[in-house]
C-alpha cells in the first residue's frame, strides 16, 4: 500500500520502506569489533527510499535506538585457534522501538545466562511485558547452537541460523523467526551484506511487528557486526 500522511500503527504498513542508521559515530562503528553492540545508535524506518537531498519525501514511520551499553562480549586477544572473547552479563545491548512521535512501541534486550554460547533476546511490548524469547534451536543439552543446512540454495536457505520466536516461559516456538539467509556465493564471498528474513507470528499487531524488525537489527548488531558484516 502507498504511504498515507494520516498513517497510524493500526493501519497496514507501506509496501516499500527503507531502514537507515542515523545515530552512530565513526568511532563507535570502528570499535564494534571489540565490544559488539556497545555503541549508541539509532535506526529510522521510513516510507519509501530515503534521499538525503529530499528527506521529507520519505517520512519516518518508527525508529529503533539505544544508548551506549556494555557489549555482548569483549575481545581479549587472538591465537591460532581463533579469538578470545569474554562474555558480559550486565548492562547489555538493547533496542527500543518508538513511533514517529517518540512513543514507545516495544523493546528487544540481549540476554545472558548459563548457556553462554547460545545467543538469546527478550522481546517486550510497550508495557514492558515479555511477549517472546528469540533464540535458535540448540543441541548438547541446550549448550550449543544447532544450525540448519539444506541443499535448497535458491531461496537462501542453504545454510542458516534461524532465531525462533518462542513463548518466554515454555520456550515453545510461536510460529515466527528471524533468519540470516545464505545470500549466494557471489554475495557471500565479495560483499559484507547480509540478507534477513522475518516471519511474524499470526497474532502480531503492527506495534509488535515494528519491534520485531528492531529485534532483527539487534541480532545483526550484536552477532554479525563483530565479523565486519
Buried (B, 14 or more C-beta within 10 A) or exposed (E): EEBEEEBEBEEEBBEEBEBBEEBBEEEBEEBBBBBBBBBEBBBBBBBBEBEEEEEEEBBBBBBBBBEEBBBBBBBEEEEEEEEEBEEBEEEBBBBBBBBBEEEBBBBBBBBBEEBEEBBBBBBBBBEEEBBBBBBBBBEEEBEEBEEEEEEEEEEBBBBBBBBBBBEBEEBEBBEBBBBBBBBBEEBBEEEEEBBBBBBBBEEBEBBBBBBBBBBBBBBBBBBBBBEEE
